[in-house]
Amino acid sequence: MIDNFKSFGFYHIISILIAIFIGLVFIFLSKKYPDKKKYINIALAISIIIIRSVRYMFDINTGAFSIMDLFSIHVCHINLILLAICLFKPNKNIFTFNFLVGIPTALSVVLMPGSTHQDPGLLRAIFFIMSHTMLIMGAIYLLVNYNFKILKKDLYKYYIISFIGIILVYIFDVVTKANFMYLNKAPKNALLEYFYKFNFPFYQLFIYLVLIGLITLMYYISNIPKKRALS
């Protein structure tokens, strides 16, 4: 285990760049061979799952793996499953979740991976960062390749869904003493730890405000290509 992983150090940046490169390769292939897009989609989905699964293999090897890890209700885990489904069978509603919610939550992990990582330490940290970066690249791949348009009503719907979701997950965390979405306690050495000192309900409210702010930003980003295409 390591407890001194350096954010924006060499290994942090190289982990992000490797995943971005992999994602860009798939985008390039999908544009170069549009008639093979179905198979490229499947290959990307499998790649994302494999990169995520490497972390499970590490945990199995060290005895830290629990079967319940496969049923996690962390947003990024749910996003992984939905992203794989959307790549196998593209769907606008699933893509909307991948883009509006999946990208902000994955990005927060990518930029703030924390300093503590279980054995094998550095290698697990690298795959942890890569797996979350691939969630971002998968959503961008779908945006580039499919004519999915996120509407204003989708944005408002996710404001409500996010609010209800945070309340339900917080109640679940309190009852089970879990910490899904970090609503019970901020991760160590991450930006959220600063706001955790304000306690309930301000810490949870801060998470919600940040989330809807990022969702709004992703909505406008998703519509940039469409606006340019119409101009």
N, C-alpha and C positions, 0 to 999 in steps of 0.2 A: 504494500500500500504506500502511496505517496500523499503527502499533505502540503506540498510546496509547488504544485503545478502553477506555472506563471502565465497569467492571462496576457495575450498578445505577445508572448515570447515566440521563439522560433517554432517549437512544436505545435503551438496553438495555431499560428498562421499557416504553417505547412499543411496541417490537417484540413483546414478550411479550403485551401487552394487545391488540394488533391481532389476533394469532393466536388468542388466547382468545375474542375477540369473534366471529371467523369460525366457530370451533368451536361456540360457543353458538348462533349463528344456525342452523347445521345441526341441532343438537339440538332447537331450537324448532320448526323446520320438520318434523322427523320426528315430533314429538308432535302438531303441529297437523294434519298430513296423513299419518296412518299408512298410508293406502292407497297413498301415493306413495313409501313408504320405500325401495323398491328403487331408484328414480331419484335420490332424495336421497343414498343410499349411494354411487351411482356419481358423482354430482356432487362429493361430499366427497372421494372417492378421486382424482378428476381434479384437484381444487383442491390437494390435498397434493402430488401429482406435479408440478403446474405451479410451485408455490412452490419446490420442490426444484430443478426444472429451470432456474429463473432463475439460480441459482448456476452451473450448467454453462454457461449462455449468457455469463455474465460471463467465465468461464475461457476459453471459446472465443474471445471477443473479445480477450482479453489474451494468448492463445497458451499459457495455462497448463493447458489441458484435455488429459487423456490418456484414451484409450478405456478404459483399465483402471479409471478412476474408476467406470465403470458396473458393474464386477465386484468392487467393494470388499467385503471381509469385515468391515468395521466393523459392529458390532452395529446401529447406527442405520440403516445402509444396508440390511441384511438385514431389519430391522424395517419399513422403508418398503415394501419389496416385499411382505412378508407382510401388512402392514396393508391395502395396496391390494387384495390378493387376498381378504382377509377381508371387506372392504367390498363387493366385487363378489359374493362368495359366502360369507356368514357361516359361520364354522366355530369350534367351541369350542376345539379344540386350538391353532389359530392365534391365537385371541383370548388364550388363556392366555399364550402367548409375548409378544404385544403388551402385555399388562397387567403381567405379572410381571417381564419383562426389559426390554421396550421403554420403558416409562414411566421406570424408574430411570435407564437409560442416557441417554435423551433429556433428562431433567431435569438430570442432571449437566452436560450440555453447555449447556443453557439458563441454568443458574445460574452456570456457570464457562466463558463463551465464549472466554476468553483476550483478550489485548490486541492481538494481531497478526492482521490480516486482509488478504488479497491485494486487488489492485485489482478493482473501484473503491473499495476501502477501506470507508468507512462504509456504503455501500449494500449491499455484499456481507455485511457483519457483520449488518445488519438482516435480510436474507433467510436467513442462516445460523441466526440465533436463531429466526426465525419458522418455518422448516422443521422444526426440532426440537420447537418448541412444538406444532405441528400433529400430530406423532406422538403426543404426550400426549393432545391433544384427540380424535384419532381413536379411541384406545383407550377414552377415557371415553365417547365417543359409542356405541361398541359395548356398553359396560357398561350404559348407560342404556336402550338399545333392545332388548337381547336377554337372554333368561333363561339366560345362561351362568353356571354355578357352578364356581368354581375350588375343587377339592377338596384336602384335606390331602396326598393322595398326589401331586398335581401339584406341590405345594410341595417335597416331598422329592425328587421327580424332577428338579426344576430346581436343587436343591442339587448333585446329582450331575452333571447336564449342565453347569452353570456351572464346576464344578471341572475336569472333563475338557476343556471348551472352552477354559478359560484356559491349561491345560497345552499343548494342541495349538496354540493361537494363539501362545503364547510361543515354542514350538519353531519355528514358521513364521517368526516375526519374527526370531529369531536366525539362521536359515538364509538368509533373503532380505534381512536387514538392514532390514526394514520396522518399522512401529511401530503395528500394528493393536491397538486397545483400549488404546493407550498403555502396553503391557506392557514395552517396551524402554526407553522414556524418557517422563517426564511432560511434558505440554504446558507451555510457558512461561507464567509468571504465573498459574498455576492452583493450586488447593489441593493437587493431587497432587504438585506440584513439591517441596513440603515433605517428603513421605514418600519421595520418590525417593532422597534421600540415604542411606536405609537399605539400598539396593541389594538384589540377589537373595539369598534368596527373600522377604525381609520386605516389600519394596515390592509384589511380586505377590500375596503373601498378604494384604496390607492391601486391595488392590483386590478380592480374592475375598470377604473378610469384609464389606466395605462392600456389595458386590453382593448377597450372601445376606441381609444385614440389610435392605436395601431391598426385596428380593423378598419377605421375610417380612412387611414392613410393607404391601406392595401386596396380599398375600394377605388380610390382615385387613381392609384397606380395601374390597377387592372383595366381601367378605361382609357388610359393614355393611348395605347395602340389603336383602339377603335376611333378615337377622336381624330387622330392623325390620318387614319385611312379615309375618313369622311371629308377631311379638309382638302 
